[in-house]
Amino acid sequence: MKKVSKGSLALACGVSVMSLSISACGSSNSASTSASTSAKASGIGSTTTVAQDIVSQAKSEIAKYMGIPPFTPPGPSIETSKLRGKTIMVVDDNTVADALVQITKGIQAAGQLLGINVQTYNGQNIISSIEQGVQQGINQKVDAIMLVGIATSLVPSSVAAADAAKIPVISVLPSQPDLTAPGQGYGSGIFGGSGPSYIELGRLMADTAIVDSNGGPVNSAAIDFNNPGELAVISGIKSVFSKCSNCKILTTQDIEPQNWATKISGATSSLVLANPGLNYIFPTADTMAIFAAPGVSQAGATGKVSVVTEDGDSPVLSLIQKGAVVAADPGYSTPWIGWEAMDQALRAMSGMKPGNPVIPIRYFDKSNLSGVDVTSLSTLYGDAYVAGFKKLWGLS
């Protein structure tokens, strides 16, 4: 792909040099005009300009997210002293995924600071178990319920039951925030949510491919799974590619989480071998990238095919530091999501309107990961949210 791109640019430069040479040798204005008209008619100059405009736009978008994000209050300040002693039930999809573990730790840390009791329930990635966790919260008459990593569309009856019991439900992580949709985009019956813009993460993935290819063809394959947030990532990629005539998702393959360790590497290798022009793999969650990267190597495509993903988790960031396959991994602070979820619960318990559910994201590639301790979330994302929420909650 990159060789083709360079060839196209060289051809354009050749035409330009020829035009200048004729002019320098004293050719008539009509000859120069003719050469210019010919170049425009061929589309060479205009195509190159359009391609470079798209590259410039992509670079500008990436630049917005390179630094540690600042804290922006999601809403008005909250009088939290009256909420001490309240109880929140956190129902996790599972207690294995590191992202969910870190989110719940963030909720617990905020709760301890506020004097709020945080109970946890392991849904074990089983719908019936998740429903039991919600019902346990209802039976205990808790003051709020948080669903962490759970698509609310999978447990509508549980959400409805909590709503009927007048217990606010906060959805954490799995969907695209949308302030114009029910439950801020997290679903009917949901008070509010907490999470990143998956569409924006997808857009940054697409921007990465455009910048790295320098305007050349982007022929990609996406590896997805059935989750609202990941579908939003694909939507974000497509929204950028819709303005790039030579950027395509050639194929999308769905692989559910229970099969990632056993199927992704082989599927990636097969995708590369079956599509000779393929140059980018887009796993829509970065844990998938851990298995996709070896698949690229197995297909003998290291240096030809890049993996670009999202989530910004430490294991994949270390792959960016060490290797040549994973190119970028924009992500977000999971503890920050936990604190934001607590902020939403505080607003619900105080009779306030929900706050802005969107947490900031940060873009990572080799340029800002050199020498960085990728195991430290505070190093990667900062901890401005801690002081920010303390002030917002009247604790500092």
C-alpha positions, 0 to 999 in steps of 0.5 A, a space after each residue: 500500500 505505501 509503495 503504491 502511495 509513493 508511486 502516485 505522489 512521484 507521478 504527480 511530482 513528475 508532471 509538476 516538474 515537467 511543467 516548470 521545465 517547459 516554462 523555464 525554457 521559454 515556452 509560450 503561456 498557452 503551452 504552460 496553460 495546456 500542461 496545467 490543464 492536462 494535469 487537472 484533467 487527469 485528476 492528479 493534482 486535485 486528488 493529491 490535494 484532497 488526500 493531503 487535506 484528509 491527512 491534515 485533518 486526521 493529524 489535527 484530530 489526533 493532536 487534540 488528544 495527545 496530552 493528559 486530559 483536564 477535568 471538566 465538571 460534569 454538572 453543578 456542585 453537589 451537597 454530599 453531606 446529606 448522602 453519607 450512609 447511603 448504599 449503592 449496589 454495583 453489579 459487575 458483568 464479571 470480576 475478571 476483566 481488568 477494566 471492570 475491576 479498575 472501574 469498580 475500584 474507582 467507585 469504591 474509592 469514591 464511596 469511601 471518601 464520601 461515606 457511602 457504602 458500596 456493595 458489589 455483586 459478580 454477575 459472572 457474565 451470565 444474564 440470570 446472575 446479573 438479574 439476581 444481583 439487581 434483584 438483591 439490590 432491590 430487595 435490600 432497598 439500596 439507594 442506587 444500582 450501578 451496572 458495570 460493563 453490562 448492556 442494559 438491553 440484555 436485562 430490560 426486566 431488571 432495569 424496569 423492576 428497579 425503576 418501579 422500586 424508584 431505585 435509580 440505575 446508572 449504566 457504566 461503560 458499554 454504550 455510546 453516550 447520547 444526551 438526546 436519547 433515553 437514559 443518555 444513550 444507555 437505555 430506557 429506565 436508566 438515570 444516566 451513564 458513565 463512559 467514553 465516546 466510542 464513536 470518537 475512539 473509532 474516529 481516532 482509529 481511522 485517523 491513525 490509518 489515514 495519517 500512517 498511510 499518508 493519504 494512500 489506500 487504507 484497506 482494513 478489516 475489523 474484528 468486532 463483537 456483539 456489544 453496543 460500544 464496539 458497534 459505535 467504534 465501527 460507526 466512528 471509523 466509517 464516519 471518517 472513511 466516508 470522506 476518504 474515497 480510498 479508505 475502506 473496511 473490506 470485511 468485518 468478523 465477529 468473535 465473541 469474548 469467550 473465543 478471543 484467546 482461541 480464534 482471533 490469532 488464526 482469524 487475523 492470519 486468515 484475513 491477511 492471507 485472503 486479502 493481499 491488499 489489506 494493511 490495517 486490522 481494527 480490533 474494536 477492543 484492545 484485549 483483542 489486539 493482544 491476539 490479533 498482533 501474533 496473527 499478523 506476524 504468523 501471516 508474515 505481514 509484519 511491517 505491512 499490516 498494522 493493528 489499530 485498536 482502542 481502550 488504552 490498556 497497559 498490556 497493549 500500550 506495552 506492545 506499542 512500545 516494544 513492537 512494530 505491529 500495534 500502531 495506536 491505542 486511544 483510550 480512557 481512565 477506568 478509575 475516572 469512569 468509576 468516579 464519574 459513575 459515583 457522581 451520577 449516583 450522587 445526582 440521582 440520590 439528590 434529586 438532581 438532573 444527570 451530569 454529562 456522562 462522557 469522560 475524556 480520552 487520550 490518544 497513544 502511539 509510540 510518540 508519547 509512550 517512549 519511556 512511559 510506565 504504562 502500568 501507571 494509570 495516573 501517569 497515562 491519564 493523570 488524576 485531575 479527576 480526583 481533585 476535581 470531583 472532591 471540589 465538586 462534592 464539597 470535600 475540599 
